[in-house]
Amino acid sequence: MNYELNCLAFLACCAYNYFIMEIVIYPAPVLRLKAKPVEEIDDTVSQRAEEMLELMYEAKGVGLAAPQIGWSKRLIVKDVAGEKIDDKVFINPVIIEEKGEVIEEEGCLSFPGVLGKVMRAEQVVVIAYNLKGERLEFEAVGLDARVWQHEIDHIDGRLFIDKMSPASRLAVSGRLKELEREYQKRQSSYQISAPSKLKADV
Ligand SMILES: [Zn+2]
C-alpha cells in the first residue's frame, strides 16, 4: 500500500514538473516582462537550461528564451545548424554591435501558426556567459544573427510581431486574435478547477 502511494506521489510529481516546463503561448503576460539578470549559476539554472534545450529540440526550434517557459530571467538556449559554437546555453547576453539590414520570414515557438517578415541586422556581435561562467564573445551572420536578436528581444519583453512588416502584421492579425481567444479560454478553465472555486460550488 505504501509502495503504491509512493508511486502515485512520484507520478504526480513528474506530471507536475512536466506540466510546468512547457512553452508559454502568446499573449501570456510573462512574454512582455523585461527579464532579470541571472546572478548566480547554480544547479537550478543549469537544470532548467538543460530542460529548455530538450523542450526546444522537441518543438523543432532553433532558439528558446527563459520567459517562454514562464521564467523571467536573462537566459536563452539556441542551436543553429552550422554555427561554430559548442555552447548552447547563454546567460545575460548583450548585443554590442549590429551591421546591415535584412528582411526574412520569422516564426516563434510562442506563436504557433504565425509567420511574418521581420527586418533584422544582418550581422551582430554578442557577449554572453556560458554555464561555466565564462565570458564569451560571438560574431554571427544570417540565421544565427537573426536567432540572437529574436531571443535577446524575448528577454527584453519584445516580440517578433512588434517588428513585423505592416503587410505581414495584417496577414497574421486573424491568427493572433485566435491565439488571444484560446488563451482566455484556457485561463477561465484554470479558474474553474481552482480549489477556491470548487469549494464555492460545493
Ligand atoms: Zn520567439
Residues whose N, C-alpha, C, O or C-beta is under 5 A from the ligand:
A	BS01	ZN	G107 C108 L109
